[in-house]
């Protein structure tokens, strides 16, 4: 099932976590690699995905965080 452009969820792939369509590359892995300092180009080569796939992963993560509610406990 497509949940965003280029992003799909399939119960048979990575336990239903979102991945790049047509691959087994989880969105969380792409975001983690970027956070760890890998470049777009490094990620594209390592996982055989496109720049648009990397941008779609970032966009998906941003939209998920946008809807997240944070409660401060003091």
Secondary structure, 3 states (H helix, E strand, C coil): CEEECCEECCCCCHHHCCEECCCCCEHHHHHHHHHCCCCHHHHHHHHCCCHHHHHHHHHHHHHHHHCCCCCCCC
